[in-house]
Amino acid sequence: MWKDWLRPFVRPLPQWSVVAVAPPQQAVIARLRWDGQTADVTADHTVASLRPLTIANSLDAGPRPVLEYRDRATGKRLGVLQLTRTASIAADNASLTLYHVAAGEHRCLDWPRRPWNTWLQNRVMRKHRTSSHLNMEPAVAQQLMIAYLCPRPVVLVSVDAPGHRNLFPMDLIGPLQRSGLFSLALRSTNVSVPTMREVRRVALSGIPATMKDVVYQLAEHHKQPLADWSELPFPLRPSREFGIPAVAAALHIRELAIVHSQELGSHTLFLGRIVSDENLADGAQLHHTAGFHQAWRRRRDVPFAEV
Ligand SMILES: Cc1cc2nc3c(=O)[nH]c(=O)nc-3n(C[C@H](O)[C@H](O)[C@H](O)COP(=O)(O)O)c2cc1C
């Protein structure tokens, strides 16, 4: 019993919480603010790269906009990111703006727990930094957690070409609503990047929360392709137009025609147009959010279902 009481003082919250949410998530609203203007970007902003931490969206919100995350039910401001505009991208008759994250803060924990939890989390990150695949500065990882206040859905990306096939999980994904583009931010070391640039088509399977364990196992395919589709432990079905093997138990399968790709620091940003969108089932999709967001919801007795 005393251990439960003591835990928050000696152990940090988990950085990420794996949760089950019906898509599209409605719990958190994202707004961009600049020069007295405001735009709802809940379905129009994405993480475009991790190093440097870069956000993309379809609006040009000036040199120093603020990205704000609010809980929809209460209106509570959960966190903000201060952005600095760095570049724009023109692709397929649309344009996007890229922003570096200059600073950020969240309000999911009260003082003094907030700075204390940050200190504990950063201490763990510094200890494991070189072995962690993210290898980010702790302050930047804190900003990334704020970007995950909008719970991010997990998909399995299928790539299929002569001599190369693959299936791996992603959550740094679009949509970028106003432009009609859909983005994928993929580490440039991913083994399928050259094939995706060449064949310019993928299928995205929206994954039910119940498939969490198998999805995490598939993370190894960021580094090595699939030897054969038949090695997967679940049934597949062909995507509608391209016939790419996708997950039969998916909630939805979207096909993406890739219209643009470019390296942005650690990641390659792919932009595509949705060619088909098949809704196959209702249900909760696997999502990631920040651990401090789930802690805030738990305190209010409305936690996301955890898987
Ligand atoms: C659920 C899930 C989602 C992921 N989403 C992405 C993504 O959007 N972009 C990306 O480059 N890597 C993504 N990854 C891959 C990881 O960031 C990492 O590169 C991979 O697990 C290999 O890690 P390692 O280099 O430490 O072995 C994801 C992994 C998992 C399990």
Ligand as a Chemical Component Dictionary entry (heavy atoms), coordinates in Angstrom:
data_LIG
# 
_chem_comp.id                   LIG 
_chem_comp.type                 NON-POLYMER 
_chem_comp.pdbx_formal_charge   0 
_chem_comp.three_letter_code    LIG 
# 
loop_
_chem_comp_atom.comp_id 
_chem_comp_atom.atom_id 
_chem_comp_atom.alt_atom_id 
_chem_comp_atom.type_symbol 
_chem_comp_atom.charge 
_chem_comp_atom.model_Cartn_x 
_chem_comp_atom.model_Cartn_y 
_chem_comp_atom.model_Cartn_z 
_chem_comp_atom.pdbx_ordinal 
LIG C1  C1  C 0 3.912  0.728  -33.028 1  
LIG C2  C2  C 0 5.146  1.256  -33.716 2  
LIG C3  C3  C 0 5.066  2.373  -34.523 3  
LIG C4  C4  C 0 6.210  2.863  -35.204 4  
LIG N1  N1  N 0 6.098  3.954  -36.010 5  
LIG C5  C5  C 0 7.184  4.381  -36.703 6  
LIG C6  C6  C 0 7.079  5.476  -37.604 7  
LIG O1  O1  O 0 6.007  6.058  -37.796 8  
LIG N2  N2  N 0 8.194  5.856  -38.277 9  
LIG C7  C7  C 0 9.402  5.218  -38.113 10 
LIG O2  O2  O 0 10.379 5.607  -38.741 11 
LIG N3  N3  N 0 9.524  4.180  -37.251 12 
LIG C8  C8  C 0 8.450  3.746  -36.566 13 
LIG N4  N4  N 0 8.559  2.684  -35.721 14 
LIG C9  C9  C 0 9.863  1.990  -35.649 15 
LIG C10 C10 C 0 10.692 2.344  -34.467 16 
LIG O3  O3  O 0 10.817 3.737  -34.312 17 
LIG C11 C11 C 0 12.084 1.714  -34.596 18 
LIG O4  O4  O 0 12.772 2.255  -35.676 19 
LIG C12 C12 C 0 12.028 0.246  -34.795 20 
LIG O5  O5  O 0 11.214 -0.315 -33.793 21 
LIG C13 C13 C 0 13.436 -0.346 -34.738 22 
LIG O6  O6  O 0 14.029 0.026  -33.545 23 
LIG P1  P1  P 0 15.586 -0.150 -33.234 24 
LIG O7  O7  O 0 16.319 0.618  -34.285 25 
LIG O8  O8  O 0 15.803 0.396  -31.867 26 
LIG O9  O9  O 0 15.816 -1.634 -33.285 27 
LIG C14 C14 C 0 7.447  2.188  -35.038 28 
LIG C15 C15 C 0 7.527  1.067  -34.222 29 
LIG C16 C16 C 0 6.390  0.595  -33.561 30 
LIG C17 C17 C 0 6.499  -0.626 -32.691 31 
# 
loop_
_chem_comp_bond.comp_id 
_chem_comp_bond.atom_id_1 
_chem_comp_bond.atom_id_2 
_chem_comp_bond.value_order 
_chem_comp_bond.pdbx_ordinal 
LIG C1  C2  SING 1  
LIG C2  C3  SING 2  
LIG C2  C16 DOUB 3  
LIG C3  C4  DOUB 4  
LIG C4  N1  SING 5  
LIG C4  C14 SING 6  
LIG N1  C5  DOUB 7  
LIG C5  C6  SING 8  
LIG C5  C8  SING 9  
LIG C6  O1  DOUB 10 
LIG C6  N2  SING 11 
LIG N2  C7  SING 12 
LIG C7  O2  DOUB 13 
LIG C7  N3  SING 14 
LIG N3  C8  DOUB 15 
LIG C8  N4  SING 16 
LIG N4  C9  SING 17 
LIG N4  C14 SING 18 
LIG C9  C10 SING 19 
LIG C10 O3  SING 20 
LIG C10 C11 SING 21 
LIG C11 O4  SING 22 
LIG C11 C12 SING 23 
LIG C12 O5  SING 24 
LIG C12 C13 SING 25 
LIG C13 O6  SING 26 
LIG O6  P1  SING 27 
LIG P1  O7  DOUB 28 
LIG P1  O8  SING 29 
LIG P1  O9  SING 30 
LIG C14 C15 DOUB 31 
LIG C15 C16 SING 32 
LIG C16 C17 SING 33 
# 
